[in-house]
Amino acid sequence: MPVAVHSSVGEGQLSLCGAVFSLDGSQTIQDAVAVKLPGDFGTVEMEKCWVLGDKVGVELAQSLLARGAGSILQEAKRQSDLATCAQMQ
């Protein structure tokens, strides 16, 4: 799938940038979201870190879908399915 993601931790927050691209490169939808890290981030249990990461990932996915990423992904899947069928013949 034509997607990209980059995460970073700094300045007291966890940031996630993501994008979805059409296969021909004519469309790009991108966005970034961040969540503030707790003050004791260095000593927080891993489970809390996973929860924060999940929260940021879901927010980013929802934002990209709201901006039209779903139709780009559907078209990419359709083209992939067509190519797979052509290879099988």
Backbone as a chain_set.jsonl record, in Angstrom:
{"seq": "MPVAVHSSVGEGQLSLCGAVFSLDGSQTIQDAVAVKLPGDFGTVEMEKCWVLGDKVGVELAQSLLARGAGSILQEAKRQSDLATCAQMQ", "coords": {"N": [[0.831, -1.182, 0.0], [0.413, 2.257, -0.667], [1.67, 4.05, 1.518], [3.03, 6.106, 4.154], [4.875, 6.692, 7.162], [6.085, 8.452, 10.008], [7.601, 8.675, 13.117], [8.295, 10.524, 16.132], [9.92, 11.518, 19.161], [10.026, 14.17, 21.292], [10.561, 17.358, 22.843], [8.712, 16.978, 24.87], [6.613, 15.556, 23.77], [4.945, 12.991, 21.808], [5.091, 12.529, 18.461], [3.487, 11.942, 15.335], [3.689, 11.567, 11.938], [2.033, 11.148, 8.879], [1.205, 9.777, 5.626], [-0.727, 9.2, 2.66], [-0.597, 7.955, -0.594], [-1.564, 8.196, -4.029], [-1.273, 5.615, -6.504], [-0.244, 6.537, -8.919], [0.921, 8.838, -8.152], [-0.427, 11.242, -8.276], [-2.079, 12.156, -6.278], [-1.885, 13.143, -2.895], [-2.288, 12.735, 0.516], [-1.727, 14.062, 3.603], [-0.85, 14.319, 7.069], [-0.325, 15.315, 10.499], [-0.07, 14.392, 13.903], [0.001, 14.793, 17.483], [0.776, 13.872, 20.857], [0.851, 14.865, 24.206], [3.454, 13.958, 26.347], [3.625, 12.23, 29.5], [4.954, 13.812, 32.453], [6.718, 12.126, 33.75], [7.86, 10.52, 31.808], [10.219, 9.044, 31.211], [10.221, 7.067, 33.125], [7.835, 5.789, 32.947], [5.634, 2.972, 32.739], [5.823, 0.408, 30.192], [3.318, -0.293, 29.173], [1.751, 2.025, 29.362], [3.104, 3.58, 27.521], [2.536, 2.182, 25.171], [-0.212, 2.639, 25.029], [-0.292, 5.421, 24.61], [1.02, 5.561, 22.117], [-0.764, 4.088, 20.549], [-3.018, 5.726, 20.719], [-2.175, 8.065, 19.337], [-1.692, 6.957, 16.813], [-4.273, 6.058, 16.035], [-5.65, 8.501, 15.989], [-4.277, 9.787, 13.894], [-4.831, 8.051, 11.727], [-7.651, 8.294, 11.592], [-7.861, 10.998, 10.945], [-6.569, 11.097, 8.421], [-8.282, 9.414, 6.946], [-10.662, 10.902, 7.099], [-9.979, 12.966, 5.469], [-9.959, 11.883, 2.972], [-8.334, 9.677, 2.408], [-9.221, 7.058, 2.34], [-10.502, 6.543, -0.15], [-8.334, 6.707, -1.889], [-6.805, 4.548, -1.009], [-8.596, 2.456, -1.517], [-8.695, 2.528, -4.305], [-6.039, 1.9, -4.897], [-5.965, -0.721, -3.941], [-7.829, -1.898, -5.667], [-6.479, -1.648, -8.133], [-4.25, -3.218, -7.552], [-5.473, -5.72, -7.173], [-6.436, -6.16, -9.762], [-4.022, -6.364, -11.148], [-2.978, -8.649, -9.965], [-4.857, -10.568, -10.78], [-4.408, -10.49, -13.543], [-1.826, -11.503, -13.669], [-2.267, -14.091, -12.915], [-3.481, -15.249, -15.054]], "CA": [[0.0, 0.0, 0.0], [1.19, 3.504, -0.796], [1.564, 4.826, 2.748], [4.286, 6.428, 4.837], [4.689, 7.174, 8.526], [7.312, 8.798, 10.73], [7.314, 9.054, 14.499], [9.407, 11.129, 16.859], [9.682, 11.913, 20.545], [10.829, 15.343, 21.614], [9.867, 18.519, 23.391], [7.63, 16.554, 25.732], [5.479, 14.968, 23.064], [5.102, 11.946, 20.811], [4.515, 13.026, 17.211], [3.363, 10.973, 14.261], [3.346, 12.147, 10.648], [1.698, 10.082, 7.955], [0.707, 10.173, 4.314], [-1.241, 8.195, 1.736], [-0.319, 8.411, -1.957], [-2.131, 7.416, -5.125], [-0.211, 4.853, -7.16], [0.38, 7.325, -9.986], [1.547, 10.013, -7.546], [-1.187, 12.465, -8.524], [-2.763, 12.584, -5.053], [-1.214, 12.913, -1.614], [-2.975, 13.241, 1.704], [-0.803, 13.926, 4.721], [-1.223, 15.014, 8.296], [0.523, 15.014, 11.662], [-0.724, 14.53, 15.203], [0.933, 14.643, 18.602], [0.198, 13.746, 22.188], [1.784, 15.286, 25.258], [3.956, 12.866, 27.169], [3.586, 12.525, 30.934], [6.197, 14.366, 32.979], [7.61, 11.046, 34.177], [7.928, 9.641, 30.638], [11.37, 8.147, 31.27], [9.988, 5.975, 34.067], [6.481, 5.253, 32.729], [5.632, 1.585, 32.292], [5.666, 0.212, 28.751], [1.906, -0.346, 28.804], [1.303, 3.4, 29.144], [3.711, 4.02, 26.258], [1.755, 1.577, 24.085], [-1.499, 3.339, 24.973], [-0.058, 6.717, 23.965], [1.309, 5.307, 20.712], [-2.012, 3.676, 19.918], [-3.874, 6.914, 20.638], [-1.684, 8.919, 18.263], [-1.909, 6.248, 15.558], [-5.699, 6.087, 15.706], [-5.977, 9.885, 15.622], [-3.725, 10.05, 12.564], [-5.603, 7.276, 10.753], [-8.969, 8.922, 11.459], [-7.685, 12.269, 10.243], [-6.287, 10.817, 7.01], [-9.506, 8.896, 6.338], [-11.604, 12.023, 6.989], [-9.514, 13.845, 4.386], [-10.08, 11.203, 1.687], [-7.354, 8.612, 2.188], [-9.909, 5.792, 2.073], [-10.731, 6.352, -1.591], [-7.027, 6.45, -2.505], [-6.434, 3.175, -0.658], [-9.497, 1.554, -2.251], [-8.25, 2.49, -5.704], [-4.767, 1.164, -4.929], [-6.306, -2.134, -3.789], [-8.469, -2.316, -6.912], [-5.438, -1.805, -9.147], [-3.441, -4.364, -7.149], [-6.264, -6.911, -7.45], [-6.444, -6.328, -11.215], [-2.687, -6.829, -11.547], [-2.863, -10.038, -9.497], [-5.668, -11.396, -11.679], [-3.734, -10.534, -14.842], [-0.666, -12.384, -13.522], [-2.735, -15.464, -12.742], [-4.006, -15.761, -16.333]], "C": [[0.879, 1.25, 0.0], [1.023, 4.414, 0.418], [2.951, 5.084, 3.33], [3.951, 6.923, 6.234], [6.059, 7.46, 9.142], [6.907, 9.212, 12.134], [8.548, 9.676, 15.13], [8.956, 11.475, 18.275], [10.597, 13.084, 20.826], [9.962, 16.466, 22.118], [8.619, 18.117, 24.166], [6.432, 15.957, 25.027], [5.903, 13.859, 22.112], [4.38, 12.427, 19.569], [4.517, 11.933, 16.163], [2.912, 11.712, 13.011], [3.05, 10.995, 9.698], [1.167, 10.63, 6.651], [0.212, 8.952, 3.555], [-1.093, 8.78, 0.34], [-1.079, 7.566, -2.97], [-0.977, 6.73, -5.847], [0.483, 5.64, -8.262], [1.016, 8.615, -9.466], [0.779, 11.309, -7.707], [-1.894, 12.997, -7.279], [-1.922, 12.229, -3.831], [-2.074, 13.506, -0.513], [-2.032, 12.999, 2.871], [-1.282, 14.734, 5.914], [-0.235, 14.625, 9.394], [-0.305, 15.229, 12.916], [0.317, 14.312, 16.293], [0.146, 14.501, 19.896], [1.271, 14.139, 23.2], [2.178, 14.075, 26.092], [3.846, 13.232, 28.644], [4.949, 13.021, 31.407], [7.203, 13.313, 33.393], [7.838, 10.042, 33.046], [9.078, 8.641, 30.723], [11.165, 6.955, 32.182], [8.6, 5.345, 33.917], [6.562, 3.813, 32.252], [5.353, 1.507, 30.79], [4.203, 0.224, 28.336], [1.36, 1.052, 28.531], [1.872, 3.95, 27.842], [2.931, 3.462, 25.075], [0.42, 2.288, 23.915], [-1.346, 4.684, 24.275], [0.204, 6.544, 22.473], [0.064, 4.93, 19.943], [-2.929, 4.88, 19.708], [-3.464, 7.814, 19.467], [-1.926, 8.258, 16.904], [-3.348, 6.269, 15.109], [-6.113, 7.492, 15.28], [-5.494, 10.208, 14.207], [-4.535, 9.318, 11.498], [-6.973, 7.905, 10.527], [-8.887, 10.236, 10.682], [-7.446, 12.048, 8.749], [-7.534, 10.297, 6.298], [-10.534, 10.007, 6.14], [-11.24, 12.952, 5.837], [-9.49, 13.154, 3.033], [-9.113, 10.07, 1.421], [-8.007, 7.279, 1.841], [-10.11, 5.532, 0.601], [-9.415, 6.085, -2.327], [-6.612, 5.006, -2.237], [-7.313, 2.155, -1.377], [-9.068, 1.422, -3.706], [-6.938, 1.724, -5.833], [-5.032, -0.34, -4.804], [-6.941, -2.674, -5.066], [-7.427, -2.568, -7.993], [-4.541, -3.005, -8.829], [-4.169, -5.676, -7.451], [-6.293, -7.2, -8.955], [-5.101, -6.883, -11.705], [-2.49, -8.287, -11.13], [-3.65, -10.974, -10.402], [-4.99, -11.551, -13.033], [-2.535, -11.48, -14.791], [-1.072, -13.855, -13.44], [-3.233, -16.082, -14.069], [-2.911, -16.196, -17.259]], "O": [[1.953, 1.273, 0.601], [0.321, 5.423, 0.355], [3.911, 4.373, 3.033], [2.887, 7.498, 6.466], [7.05, 6.798, 8.834], [5.982, 10.003, 12.317], [9.681, 9.406, 14.731], [7.774, 11.693, 18.539], [11.808, 12.999, 20.619], [8.762, 16.511, 21.845], [7.601, 18.809, 24.131], [5.352, 15.858, 25.609], [7.051, 13.793, 21.671], [3.181, 12.704, 19.616], [5.425, 11.104, 16.108], [1.889, 12.395, 13.015], [3.745, 9.979, 9.716], [0.738, 11.781, 6.566], [0.667, 7.83, 3.776], [-1.416, 9.945, 0.106], [-1.223, 6.357, -2.79], [0.159, 7.204, -5.809], [1.671, 5.435, -8.515], [1.579, 9.391, -10.237], [1.269, 12.37, -7.32], [-2.267, 14.169, -7.234], [-1.33, 11.152, -3.754], [-2.529, 14.646, -0.609], [-1.591, 11.873, 3.102], [-2.025, 15.706, 5.772], [0.581, 13.719, 9.225], [-1.136, 16.135, 12.98], [1.372, 13.725, 16.056], [-0.994, 14.952, 20.007], [2.442, 13.786, 23.059], [1.332, 13.273, 26.489], [3.959, 14.403, 29.005], [5.976, 12.681, 30.821], [8.408, 13.566, 33.391], [7.993, 8.848, 33.299], [8.908, 7.485, 30.333], [11.848, 5.941, 32.042], [8.238, 4.457, 34.69], [7.439, 3.461, 31.463], [4.743, 2.4, 30.202], [3.878, 0.705, 27.25], [0.598, 1.25, 27.586], [1.199, 4.702, 27.138], [2.689, 4.166, 24.095], [-0.03, 2.514, 22.791], [-2.174, 5.049, 23.441], [-0.33, 7.295, 21.657], [-0.148, 5.391, 18.821], [-3.54, 5.031, 18.65], [-4.314, 8.268, 18.7], [-2.321, 8.929, 15.95], [-3.626, 6.475, 13.928], [-6.853, 7.65, 14.309], [-6.214, 10.824, 13.422], [-4.886, 9.906, 10.475], [-7.41, 8.036, 9.383], [-9.752, 10.535, 9.859], [-8.044, 12.725, 7.912], [-7.812, 10.698, 5.168], [-11.207, 10.045, 5.11], [-12.102, 13.644, 5.295], [-9.057, 13.747, 2.045], [-9.075, 9.548, 0.307], [-7.419, 6.462, 1.131], [-9.908, 4.408, 0.142], [-9.39, 5.315, -3.287], [-6.124, 4.32, -3.136], [-6.828, 1.105, -1.798], [-9.078, 0.327, -4.268], [-6.755, 0.974, -6.792], [-4.393, -1.14, -5.486], [-6.625, -3.783, -5.498], [-7.481, -3.583, -8.688], [-4.121, -3.725, -9.735], [-3.558, -6.631, -7.928], [-6.187, -8.355, -9.37], [-5.057, -7.76, -12.568], [-1.895, -9.069, -11.872], [-3.169, -12.051, -10.752], [-5.0, -12.64, -13.608], [-2.258, -12.182, -15.763], [-0.322, -14.745, -13.842], [-3.381, -17.3, -14.173], [-3.186, -16.649, -18.371]]}, "num_chains": 1, "name": "protein.A"}
